[in-house]
Amino acid sequence: MTRLPVIVALLLVPASATAHELVDSARLREMWEEYKHLPDSAGARMLMGYVAGVADNAPASLCLPRRIGTRQLVETVGHFAEAPTAQHYRSGSTLVKDALRRAFPCPR
């Protein structure tokens, strides 16, 4: 009987909240705008998690500083996303990786 409230609660969760959504560059820019105005909002937190996830799973071609914080990563990506040259990106993850590669080039 204690399972019934849990099942009912799960059924009430909107499908969009449980569905996996790919983040394209347009959505990434929307989250960046939300981050700038409401840094503690759900969209801002989603952006932070997304950027951190891409950075964590990026290939060795990303040479990030050891003690860089998530907010610094997000702000680096956000400023890059605002540039007119970033408008041609479709994939959010490609935009993130390129922004971080340009901001933190590997030593030669």
CNS distance restraints for C-alpha pairs under 8 A (distance, minus, plus):
assign (resid   2 and name CA) (resid   6 and name CA) 7.48 0.50 0.50
assign (resid   3 and name CA) (resid   7 and name CA) 6.20 0.50 0.50
assign (resid   4 and name CA) (resid   8 and name CA) 6.12 0.50 0.50
assign (resid   5 and name CA) (resid   9 and name CA) 6.05 0.50 0.50
assign (resid   6 and name CA) (resid  10 and name CA) 6.23 0.50 0.50
assign (resid   7 and name CA) (resid  11 and name CA) 6.28 0.50 0.50
assign (resid   8 and name CA) (resid  12 and name CA) 6.39 0.50 0.50
assign (resid   9 and name CA) (resid  13 and name CA) 6.69 0.50 0.50
assign (resid  13 and name CA) (resid  17 and name CA) 6.84 0.50 0.50
assign (resid  13 and name CA) (resid  18 and name CA) 7.55 0.50 0.50
assign (resid  14 and name CA) (resid  18 and name CA) 7.03 0.50 0.50
assign (resid  15 and name CA) (resid  19 and name CA) 5.99 0.50 0.50
assign (resid  16 and name CA) (resid  20 and name CA) 7.95 0.50 0.50
assign (resid  23 and name CA) (resid  27 and name CA) 5.82 0.50 0.50
assign (resid  23 and name CA) (resid  28 and name CA) 6.35 0.50 0.50
assign (resid  23 and name CA) (resid  91 and name CA) 7.04 0.50 0.50
assign (resid  23 and name CA) (resid  92 and name CA) 5.42 0.50 0.50
assign (resid  23 and name CA) (resid  93 and name CA) 7.63 0.50 0.50
assign (resid  24 and name CA) (resid  28 and name CA) 6.22 0.50 0.50
assign (resid  24 and name CA) (resid  90 and name CA) 5.58 0.50 0.50
assign (resid  24 and name CA) (resid  91 and name CA) 4.65 0.50 0.50
assign (resid  24 and name CA) (resid  92 and name CA) 4.38 0.50 0.50
assign (resid  24 and name CA) (resid  93 and name CA) 7.69 0.50 0.50
assign (resid  25 and name CA) (resid  29 and name CA) 6.19 0.50 0.50
assign (resid  25 and name CA) (resid  81 and name CA) 7.91 0.50 0.50
assign (resid  25 and name CA) (resid  87 and name CA) 7.89 0.50 0.50
assign (resid  25 and name CA) (resid  89 and name CA) 6.01 0.50 0.50
assign (resid  25 and name CA) (resid  90 and name CA) 5.20 0.50 0.50
assign (resid  25 and name CA) (resid  91 and name CA) 5.40 0.50 0.50
assign (resid  25 and name CA) (resid  92 and name CA) 4.31 0.50 0.50
assign (resid  25 and name CA) (resid  95 and name CA) 6.81 0.50 0.50
assign (resid  26 and name CA) (resid  30 and name CA) 6.34 0.50 0.50
assign (resid  26 and name CA) (resid  90 and name CA) 7.49 0.50 0.50
assign (resid  26 and name CA) (resid  92 and name CA) 7.82 0.50 0.50
assign (resid  27 and name CA) (resid  31 and name CA) 6.24 0.50 0.50
assign (resid  27 and name CA) (resid  92 and name CA) 7.75 0.50 0.50
assign (resid  28 and name CA) (resid  32 and name CA) 6.20 0.50 0.50
assign (resid  28 and name CA) (resid  47 and name CA) 7.06 0.50 0.50
assign (resid  28 and name CA) (resid  92 and name CA) 6.08 0.50 0.50
assign (resid  29 and name CA) (resid  33 and name CA) 6.29 0.50 0.50
assign (resid  29 and name CA) (resid  78 and name CA) 7.17 0.50 0.50
assign (resid  29 and name CA) (resid  81 and name CA) 6.32 0.50 0.50
assign (resid  29 and name CA) (resid  82 and name CA) 7.39 0.50 0.50
assign (resid  30 and name CA) (resid  34 and name CA) 6.38 0.50 0.50
assign (resid  31 and name CA) (resid  35 and name CA) 6.01 0.50 0.50
assign (resid  31 and name CA) (resid  43 and name CA) 5.37 0.50 0.50
assign (resid  31 and name CA) (resid  44 and name CA) 5.90 0.50 0.50
assign (resid  31 and name CA) (resid  46 and name CA) 7.62 0.50 0.50
assign (resid  31 and name CA) (resid  47 and name CA) 5.89 0.50 0.50
assign (resid  32 and name CA) (resid  36 and name CA) 6.22 0.50 0.50
assign (resid  32 and name CA) (resid  44 and name CA) 6.93 0.50 0.50
assign (resid  32 and name CA) (resid  47 and name CA) 7.01 0.50 0.50
assign (resid  32 and name CA) (resid  78 and name CA) 5.69 0.50 0.50
assign (resid  33 and name CA) (resid  37 and name CA) 6.52 0.50 0.50
assign (resid  34 and name CA) (resid  38 and name CA) 5.52 0.50 0.50
assign (resid  34 and name CA) (resid  39 and name CA) 7.03 0.50 0.50
assign (resid  34 and name CA) (resid  41 and name CA) 7.42 0.50 0.50
assign (resid  34 and name CA) (resid  43 and name CA) 6.30 0.50 0.50
assign (resid  34 and name CA) (resid  44 and name CA) 5.96 0.50 0.50
assign (resid  35 and name CA) (resid  39 and name CA) 4.42 0.50 0.50
assign (resid  35 and name CA) (resid  40 and name CA) 7.40 0.50 0.50
assign (resid  35 and name CA) (resid  41 and name CA) 7.18 0.50 0.50
assign (resid  35 and name CA) (resid  43 and name CA) 6.87 0.50 0.50
assign (resid  35 and name CA) (resid  44 and name CA) 4.29 0.50 0.50
assign (resid  35 and name CA) (resid  45 and name CA) 7.84 0.50 0.50
assign (resid  35 and name CA) (resid  47 and name CA) 7.64 0.50 0.50
assign (resid  38 and name CA) (resid  44 and name CA) 6.99 0.50 0.50
assign (resid  39 and name CA) (resid  44 and name CA) 5.47 0.50 0.50
assign (resid  39 and name CA) (resid  45 and name CA) 7.59 0.50 0.50
assign (resid  40 and name CA) (resid  44 and name CA) 6.15 0.50 0.50
assign (resid  40 and name CA) (resid  45 and name CA) 6.62 0.50 0.50
assign (resid  41 and name CA) (resid  45 and name CA) 6.27 0.50 0.50
assign (resid  42 and name CA) (resid  46 and name CA) 6.06 0.50 0.50
assign (resid  43 and name CA) (resid  47 and name CA) 6.19 0.50 0.50
assign (resid  44 and name CA) (resid  48 and name CA) 6.29 0.50 0.50
assign (resid  45 and name CA) (resid  49 and name CA) 6.17 0.50 0.50
assign (resid  46 and name CA) (resid  50 and name CA) 6.00 0.50 0.50
assign (resid  47 and name CA) (resid  51 and name CA) 6.04 0.50 0.50
assign (resid  47 and name CA) (resid  74 and name CA) 7.33 0.50 0.50
assign (resid  48 and name CA) (resid  52 and name CA) 6.04 0.50 0.50
assign (resid  48 and name CA) (resid  70 and name CA) 6.52 0.50 0.50
assign (resid  48 and name CA) (resid  71 and name CA) 7.07 0.50 0.50
assign (resid  48 and name CA) (resid  74 and name CA) 6.12 0.50 0.50
assign (resid  49 and name CA) (resid  53 and name CA) 5.91 0.50 0.50
assign (resid  50 and name CA) (resid  54 and name CA) 6.19 0.50 0.50
assign (resid  51 and name CA) (resid  55 and name CA) 6.08 0.50 0.50
assign (resid  51 and name CA) (resid  70 and name CA) 7.77 0.50 0.50
assign (resid  51 and name CA) (resid  73 and name CA) 7.08 0.50 0.50
assign (resid  51 and name CA) (resid  74 and name CA) 6.26 0.50 0.50
assign (resid  51 and name CA) (resid  77 and name CA) 7.86 0.50 0.50
assign (resid  51 and name CA) (resid  93 and name CA) 7.95 0.50 0.50
assign (resid  51 and name CA) (resid  96 and name CA) 6.61 0.50 0.50
assign (resid  52 and name CA) (resid  56 and name CA) 5.98 0.50 0.50
assign (resid  52 and name CA) (resid  70 and name CA) 6.23 0.50 0.50
assign (resid  52 and name CA) (resid  73 and name CA) 7.51 0.50 0.50
assign (resid  53 and name CA) (resid  57 and name CA) 6.14 0.50 0.50
assign (resid  54 and name CA) (resid  58 and name CA) 5.78 0.50 0.50
assign (resid  54 and name CA) (resid  93 and name CA) 6.23 0.50 0.50
assign (resid  54 and name CA) (resid  96 and name CA) 7.08 0.50 0.50
assign (resid  54 and name CA) (resid  97 and name CA) 7.26 0.50 0.50
assign (resid  55 and name CA) (resid  62 and name CA) 7.88 0.50 0.50
assign (resid  55 and name CA) (resid  96 and name CA) 7.75 0.50 0.50
assign (resid  55 and name CA) (resid  97 and name CA) 7.09 0.50 0.50
assign (resid  58 and name CA) (resid  62 and name CA) 6.66 0.50 0.50
assign (resid  58 and name CA) (resid  97 and name CA) 7.13 0.50 0.50
assign (resid  61 and name CA) (resid 101 and name CA) 7.50 0.50 0.50
assign (resid  61 and name CA) (resid 106 and name CA) 7.26 0.50 0.50
assign (resid  62 and name CA) (resid  97 and name CA) 7.49 0.50 0.50
assign (resid  62 and name CA) (resid 100 and name CA) 6.98 0.50 0.50
assign (resid  62 and name CA) (resid 101 and name CA) 5.64 0.50 0.50
assign (resid  62 and name CA) (resid 104 and name CA) 7.39 0.50 0.50
assign (resid  62 and name CA) (resid 105 and name CA) 7.32 0.50 0.50
assign (resid  62 and name CA) (resid 106 and name CA) 6.93 0.50 0.50
assign (resid  63 and name CA) (resid 101 and name CA) 7.30 0.50 0.50
assign (resid  63 and name CA) (resid 104 and name CA) 6.09 0.50 0.50
assign (resid  63 and name CA) (resid 105 and name CA) 6.28 0.50 0.50
assign (resid  63 and name CA) (resid 106 and name CA) 5.08 0.50 0.50
assign (resid  64 and name CA) (resid  68 and name CA) 7.25 0.50 0.50
assign (resid  64 and name CA) (resid 100 and name CA) 7.65 0.50 0.50
assign (resid  64 and name CA) (resid 104 and name CA) 5.95 0.50 0.50
assign (resid  65 and name CA) (resid 104 and name CA) 7.64 0.50 0.50
assign (resid  68 and name CA) (resid  72 and name CA) 6.69 0.50 0.50
assign (resid  68 and name CA) (resid  73 and name CA) 7.28 0.50 0.50
assign (resid  69 and name CA) (resid  73 and name CA) 6.47 0.50 0.50
assign (resid  70 and name CA) (resid  74 and name CA) 6.13 0.50 0.50
assign (resid  71 and name CA) (resid  75 and name CA) 6.09 0.50 0.50
assign (resid  72 and name CA) (resid  76 and name CA) 6.08 0.50 0.50
assign (resid  73 and name CA) (resid  77 and name CA) 6.21 0.50 0.50
assign (resid  73 and name CA) (resid 100 and name CA) 7.52 0.50 0.50
assign (resid  74 and name CA) (resid  78 and name CA) 5.89 0.50 0.50
assign (resid  75 and name CA) (resid  79 and name CA) 6.05 0.50 0.50
assign (resid  76 and name CA) (resid  80 and name CA) 6.31 0.50 0.50
assign (resid  76 and name CA) (resid  99 and name CA) 6.97 0.50 0.50
assign (resid  76 and name CA) (resid 100 and name CA) 7.11 0.50 0.50
assign (resid  76 and name CA) (resid 103 and name CA) 7.24 0.50 0.50
assign (resid  77 and name CA) (resid  81 and name CA) 6.05 0.50 0.50
assign (resid  77 and name CA) (resid  95 and name CA) 7.74 0.50 0.50
assign (resid  77 and name CA) (resid  96 and name CA) 5.82 0.50 0.50
assign (resid  77 and name CA) (resid  99 and name CA) 5.45 0.50 0.50
assign (resid  77 and name CA) (resid 100 and name CA) 6.77 0.50 0.50
assign (resid  78 and name CA) (resid  82 and name CA) 6.39 0.50 0.50
assign (resid  79 and name CA) (resid  83 and name CA) 6.86 0.50 0.50
assign (resid  80 and name CA) (resid  86 and name CA) 6.74 0.50 0.50
assign (resid  80 and name CA) (resid  99 and name CA) 5.84 0.50 0.50
assign (resid  81 and name CA) (resid  86 and name CA) 5.36 0.50 0.50
assign (resid  81 and name CA) (resid  87 and name CA) 7.46 0.50 0.50
assign (resid  81 and name CA) (resid  95 and name CA) 7.34 0.50 0.50
assign (resid  81 and name CA) (resid  99 and name CA) 7.88 0.50 0.50
assign (resid  82 and name CA) (resid  86 and name CA) 6.87 0.50 0.50
assign (resid  83 and name CA) (resid  87 and name CA) 7.38 0.50 0.50
assign (resid  86 and name CA) (resid  95 and name CA) 7.30 0.50 0.50
assign (resid  89 and name CA) (resid  94 and name CA) 7.38 0.50 0.50
assign (resid  89 and name CA) (resid  95 and name CA) 6.23 0.50 0.50
assign (resid  90 and name CA) (resid  94 and name CA) 7.96 0.50 0.50
assign (resid  90 and name CA) (resid  95 and name CA) 7.93 0.50 0.50
assign (resid  91 and name CA) (resid  95 and name CA) 6.38 0.50 0.50
assign (resid  92 and name CA) (resid  96 and name CA) 6.25 0.50 0.50
assign (resid  93 and name CA) (resid  97 and name CA) 6.18 0.50 0.50
assign (resid  94 and name CA) (resid  98 and name CA) 6.06 0.50 0.50
assign (resid  95 and name CA) (resid  99 and name CA) 6.02 0.50 0.50
assign (resid  96 and name CA) (resid 100 and name CA) 6.22 0.50 0.50
assign (resid  97 and name CA) (resid 101 and name CA) 6.00 0.50 0.50
assign (resid  98 and name CA) (resid 102 and name CA) 6.12 0.50 0.50
assign (resid  99 and name CA) (resid 103 and name CA) 6.17 0.50 0.50
assign (resid 100 and name CA) (resid 104 and name CA) 5.77 0.50 0.50
assign (resid 100 and name CA) (resid 105 and name CA) 7.91 0.50 0.50
assign (resid 101 and name CA) (resid 105 and name CA) 5.35 0.50 0.50
assign (resid 101 and name CA) (resid 106 and name CA) 7.77 0.50 0.50
